[in-house]
Amino acid sequence: MQLDQFPRFPLAHLPTPLEPLTRLQAALGGPRLYIKRDDCTGLATGGNKTRKLEFLIGDALAQKATTVISEGGIQSNHVRQTAAAAAKAGLKCHLVLERNVPIDRPVYTAGGNLLLDRLLGATIHYCDPGETRATRSVKVMEEVRRAGEAPYYIPTGGSNAIGARGYAASMVELEQQAGSQGLRIDHIVVASGSGGTQAGLILGKAVTQSKATIIGIDVDHDPEPLMAAVRKIVQEGAAELGLGKIADEDFQLIPGYAAPGYGMPNAGMIEAVELLARLEGILLDPVYAGKAMAGLIDMVRRGRFGSEETVAFIHTGGTPALFAYADIFA
């Protein structure tokens, strides 16, 4: 298999479960609904970034890095998992954090993922007002080098061609699980924020020759640059894997569920989080999976899927963020 040629550091509990959403399906009266439980990857409460980090940390170790540097918002699921992956691999970790969501409540600015970042031993650098994460990350890289360390940079969300290998491999896993359960998956729905998870699934579709449609739900509230990022990662990943050109119809990004902005609550997300909790006992995060599930629920209600089709939802994790949004579910 093409993916076996790349360095990989084991981090995730795999395979993650593929489960039916029987009660949600009955409530919606829609197609067969399944959920791929990547909230169960295990690393520091789990999440989708762990799959990416297996390849990113593997690459860092292959390059003899001693320190990883990554970036995100203060409630980033990615940086929390990066800090945990670095700890497990024996690497130092520096996190560049931006206050990118206009929420200033103490429960948001001190708890949730941020609490776990500190517990995991990461060194945290906050962006100054007007300073970008990219600019601050360059400064931190220079500081780390001057201190005699060998830094390895991991972009926002672990979203590059290296990280996308994790979700190409996930697609192989999903196809094997579906086959063992006698399922044909017609559609896969996933939150798309920095683009790497969706890109990896598209690459995995080409690797496995799956017939499933990959549907990204925009949670960034800025779909054009997000789609450009997905295409760039796919192009680079396809070249590495020798896959040739990926068909245009494989790039589907659905807008309209992220408003009023990234990380900001809306009614659809709140309904989706509460429905999954009360019907299935599954916790979705309010930034990614909650909004993506809101998109799936709305598409079912609008008749987007046939009654005999099977839709698999990728649960990307992020449960600690629920505690940072506690007041909206009160």
Protein Blocks (a to p, Z undefined) as FASTA:
>chain_A
ZZlmpccddfbdcdddddddfklmmmnopacdddddfklnopgniajklmmmmmmmmmmm
mnopabdcddddfklfklmmmmmmmmmnopacddddddfbccfbfklmmgmjllmmmmno
pacddddehiafklmmmmmmmmmmmnopacddddehhiafklmmmmmmmmmmmmmmmmmn
opacfbdcdddfkommmmmmmmmmmmnopabdcddddfklpaklmmmmmmmmmmmmmmmn
onopadfklpccdehilpgbehiacfklmmmmmmmmmmnopacdfklmmmmmmmmmmmmm
nopacfkbccddddebjmlmmmmmmmmmZZ
